């Protein structure tokens, strides 16, 4: 390992919490030295759990042995291979989640058949025996079995065995949304089996982690709007579970969960565009999480009080009027010890004009550790400034982050925001960006201090619906949208090129972006 690789690794692991380091070593050593069986006979089990689904899953089980996840389908002509890996690891994870049990178009008989098939292949399962798939599968099995009042001893025992595995393999080495998913699932398992050990562990995780992972403005601390929607769904599901079942009546957990849900709803309402879309910041993709409207409706059915908390800790801001919505990222990298879903996108923005997306984040279409994944996380793929085509924040290895851009200045006004970051300190340069949102125009100023002989490029990505982009002198015209973008700066050069906009996992469409080359300072005026 060379010096640069050691440095990369150092700047990656120095942010880890001691508990993450401990459990990384503990699980490896324990699993090598001891082949522990977590089977525990389930005695006197009589399921009496109530469940009613307010939100249906998307249709991912199409017909006999045919599945579609992440826009990729597969038909198993004989036996289902639950370890099937040709569509990528995330696809295999989805296959093992069993989310399809709660879709509209599946019969009880089909669901039970799929569960029993899975159980018969228990000894061959690989991905499915990891803690994260167990967590999501457990949730989905409990919902399906409870909703349909299925009392099957073999299925119950298999599910209980999985919860024993999960209990002894909680993802403390990862933390973040992974440990939260463990906690959510343990609560469902605890209620289903009336199990005190599972319950105590779930309550401990949920109280600790939701307190830490929910920022003051209500954002989930990994700062992905998509993951925020997923975590909010889980909180609402837990509230729904407790409201429907009176197993535990002497605990304040429901009051705690309702407070968290209220804060998370406030943040989601603040960042959701009027059209209903969420910004595609960090790892976010379409058609993975429930929509904001679905979550708002769900919360209303549960009688969750709504709050109106100003955006703050998340570092996201939004200017809105009758003409446009401007969403801005001026936040720190988060979470520091779990940045797996972070992109190098400081000072990026998204712009909608009268519900029409204009300037957009390029989004996420893969979790595979490949060049596309690296490109989609890079500064070049976001609406901000790059120097010498390098990243402000050092993203690598699919889900790793080493040196990070840090916000060094943040000044806010009624219609303006000015911020600086030090992500280019290796060049001795600090990037300052100012946004001023007027009634019919947006002003953006980029200033890079002490620049000498570096290539500065401002990137702006247009939505794929924008097909006519005209460059005349230092003005970019979008005729159909009636938008002019006037650029001012020394030695300007505007280049139009194609890029691929993510419309979901494994789904992209060609669109247009502009690269604006400049020296030291760039003024961008967007006339709407």
Helices and strands as residue ranges (DSSP letters): H 3-13, H 18-33, E 61-63, E 66-69, E 72-75, H 89-97, G 99-102, H 108-120, G 122-124, G 127-129, H 131-147, H 153-167, H 176-193, H 196-213, H 225-244, H 253-271, H 292-301, E 316-320, E 324-329, E 349-353, E 356-359, H 371-377, G 379-381, E 385-387, E 395-396, E 400-401, E 407-412, E 416-421, G 425-427, E 431-437, E 441-448, E 456-461, E 470-472, E 475-478, E 483-504, E 507-527
